[in-house]
Amino acid sequence: MPIKPIEISVMESKAANIYEAIVVLSKRARQINEETKLEFSQRVETIQALAPTVNAEEEETELNPDQLKISLEFEKRPKPTEEAIAELMSDQLEHRYKDTEAK
């Protein structure tokens, strides 16, 4: 997979400075990653629930083709960092500071 370079000046224009942009991107990438993990585990659990039960000895040799399809589908998806960068560059990502005043 080739690396796509990004102009620092373009990224810096989306936030107050480059460091802020990197923090925002990393937090959003973590959120996307957690959402993807959750979706993957839910889909695999439904397949495992529908699959017939097998003995422990047989389980090692059997590969579920549905699980394989799901894992291949998730591998083809863009990486969380790529999604976060795309969201920031297309102005779909909003960020704000927490209120520093204690209420």
C-alpha positions, 0 to 999 in steps of 0.5 A: 500500500503506497503512502500518500504524502500530505502537505503540512500547510494544508493540514495546518490550515484545518487546525490552529497548528500542526500539533493540534491537527495530529492530536485531533486525527489520532483521537478520531482514528482511535474512535474509528478503530474502536467502532470497527472492532465492535462491528467486527466482533458483533458480526463474528458473534452472530456467525458463531451463534448460527454455526452448529456446535462442534467438538473441541478436537474438530474445531481446530481443523474447521474454518468457517467460510463466512468468518473468512469473508468478513475478515477479508471485507474488513481488511479491504477497508481503509485504515482508521488513520486514512479515514480520519485524515480524509474526514479532516481534509473534507471538513467533516471533522469538528473539534473543540476545546473542553471548557477550562472553567470549573463549574 
